[in-house]
């Protein structure tokens, strides 16, 4: 499967250009079926996004959720530097 993300995107209309940082990659997708691996994944996501869900994730919640893992095979990145956005300083 392929995936990509872009951050710090700043469109400069006056110069008809865009400044950005991006990452693209490919990998193999597999479903996580091991209960403890699913729990670790959901706990990590809830910590990252400061979620208000209980940790460790209850078994009942694990039974209702599918987790997909991407085993990354290739990565490439690209950037076009420009002035930093004021809210990033």
C-alpha positions as CSV (number, residue, x, y, z in Angstrom):
1,X,0.0,0.0,0.0
2,X,1.1,3.6,-0.5
3,X,0.8,6.4,2.0
4,X,1.8,10.0,2.3
5,X,1.7,13.1,4.6
6,X,2.5,16.7,4.3
7,X,3.2,19.2,7.1
8,X,4.1,22.9,7.5
9,X,2.3,23.6,4.2
10,X,2.4,27.3,3.4
11,X,1.0,28.5,0.1
12,X,2.5,31.8,-1.1
13,X,0.0,33.1,-3.7
14,X,2.1,36.2,-4.6
15,X,4.9,34.0,-5.8
16,X,2.8,31.1,-7.1
17,X,4.7,28.6,-4.9
18,X,4.2,26.3,-1.9
19,X,6.6,25.6,1.0
20,X,6.2,22.2,2.6
21,X,7.7,19.0,4.1
22,X,6.4,15.7,2.9
23,X,6.9,12.0,3.3
24,X,5.7,9.2,1.0
25,X,6.2,5.5,1.4
26,X,5.1,2.0,0.6
27,X,4.6,-1.0,2.8
28,X,2.6,-4.2,3.5
29,X,-0.6,-4.0,5.5
30,X,-1.6,-6.7,7.9
31,X,-4.4,-7.0,10.5
32,X,-3.3,-7.1,14.1
33,X,-5.0,-10.0,15.8
34,X,-2.9,-10.5,18.9
35,X,-4.9,-9.0,21.9
36,X,-1.8,-7.5,23.6
37,X,-0.5,-5.9,20.4
38,X,-3.9,-4.4,19.8
39,X,-4.0,-3.1,23.4
40,X,-0.5,-1.5,23.0
41,X,-1.5,0.1,19.7
42,X,-4.7,1.6,21.1
43,X,-3.0,2.8,24.3
44,X,-0.3,4.5,22.2
45,X,-2.9,6.2,20.1
46,X,-4.9,7.4,23.1
47,X,-1.7,8.8,24.7
48,X,-0.6,10.5,21.6
49,X,-3.9,12.3,21.1
50,X,-4.6,12.8,24.8
51,X,-7.8,10.8,24.5
52,X,-10.2,10.4,27.5
53,X,-10.6,6.6,27.0
54,X,-9.5,4.2,29.7
55,X,-6.0,2.8,29.7
56,X,-5.2,0.0,29.5
57,X,-7.8,-0.5,26.8
58,X,-10.6,-2.9,28.1
59,X,-11.0,-6.3,26.5
60,X,-14.6,-5.3,25.4
61,X,-13.2,-2.4,23.4
62,X,-10.5,-4.5,21.8
63,X,-13.1,-6.9,20.5
64,X,-14.9,-4.1,18.7
65,X,-11.8,-2.6,17.0
66,X,-9.7,-3.6,14.1
67,X,-6.1,-2.5,14.0
68,X,-4.0,-2.4,10.8
69,X,-0.2,-2.4,10.9
70,X,1.9,-1.0,8.0
71,X,5.3,-2.7,7.8
72,X,7.2,0.0,5.9
73,X,9.2,-1.1,2.9
74,X,10.3,2.2,1.4
75,X,10.3,5.9,2.3
76,X,11.1,9.1,0.5
77,X,10.8,12.7,1.6
78,X,10.8,16.0,0.0
79,X,10.8,19.6,1.2
80,X,10.8,23.1,0.0
81,X,12.0,25.5,2.6
82,X,10.7,29.0,3.1
83,X,9.9,31.3,6.0
84,X,8.5,29.5,9.0
85,X,4.9,30.2,9.8
86,X,4.5,32.6,12.6
87,X,2.4,30.1,14.7
88,X,5.4,27.6,14.5
89,X,8.0,30.1,16.0
